[in-house]
Amino acid sequence: MSEHHVPVMLKESLDLLITDQSGVYFDATLGFGGHSSEILKRLNSEGRLVAADVDTDAFSFSQNKFAEKSGVSLYNFNYSFIDVIAKIESIQYFDGVLADLGVSSFQLDNPESGFTYRNDAALDLRMDKTKKITAADVLNTFDEEDIANIIYEFGEEKNSRKIARSISEKRATQKIETTGQLVAIINDLVPEIFSRKTLSRVFQALRIYVNDELGNLKLFLENSLKVLKTGGRIVVITYHSLEDRIVKDFLRMKRL
Ligand SMILES: C[S@@+](CC[C@H](N)C(=O)[O-])C[C@H]1O[C@@H](n2cnc3c(N)ncnc32)[C@H](O)[C@@H]1O
């Protein structure tokens, strides 16, 4: 399982993050512990690492991985609770906060997770399985217009209305419960050369909506500032323009 996620921009992100070897750091997206391991390598025995992940599989894996390490506290929490976690840990300020957004390759590649259009699986897309609404719930119960708006807003997909219409027609005869059913609907609408890009955008849109990824990111940034030392660092690795815009707007607004 350790090979299931290769941490990206490891050196670049940590060169920016770590300013004090005895400092206290927060890894908001623990995943399989790639960035966390590297943070620990760069800290001395006084340094501390606190990390969080909403995904139970990732959390359990990393809990085992770091079981023997001292100065490490892990939380199966949403990262937007960074200020609450700091309070629980009696930490007034972090020296640095890291977020490597999105999903891990394990989540993407796991045939049962339903995060990808490449495998036929239940259409779920929740990272936090305690959340109530799955992607299938969205497609089967939301108004056609709301589905179109989600696909447009979070997938930046220009065929959003056509796709939502087709979903609405299909669900009238059969509930949409699997990734395979959604793939078939899109493949019927979009020429094959474009279908992979459209599928990526639609799955991204549903994932962002179901996990409230942008709402969590905004809250996380706001709450991070409450517990970040003056002169401390926030390092965020983003994967698409929606996340990127939120982070840049936030930094501009706060004049950081
Ligand atoms: C790209 S992976 C991080 C991989 C990690 N840096 C590593 O080296 O293994 C993103 C992780 O963030 C987690 N995640 C996404 N949204 C989250 C949230 N709101 N709160 C906590 N974790 C979240 C996902 O479950 C996933 O494990």
The ligand as an ORCA input file, in Angstrom:
! r2SCAN-3c Opt
* xyz 0 1
  C      -3.053     14.134     -2.526
  S      -3.479     13.224     -1.121
  C      -2.214     13.594      0.018
  C      -1.093     12.627     -0.042
  C      -0.003     12.850      1.015
  N       0.619     14.135      0.897
  C       1.034     11.755      0.931
  O       2.223     12.076      0.732
  O       0.683     10.571      1.071
  C      -4.787     14.129     -0.418
  C      -5.330     13.548      0.852
  O      -6.128     14.559      1.455
  C      -7.235     13.952      2.064
  N      -8.261     14.987      2.190
  C      -8.990     15.565      1.226
  N      -9.823     16.481      1.736
  C      -9.591     16.497      3.066
  C     -10.128     17.255      4.159
  N     -11.082     18.174      3.966
  N      -9.637     17.035      5.392
  C      -8.651     16.093      5.609
  N      -8.130     15.340      4.610
  C      -8.586     15.542      3.364
  C      -7.606     12.821      1.138
  O      -8.347     11.834      1.801
  C      -6.233     12.334      0.678
  O      -5.777     11.276      1.481
*
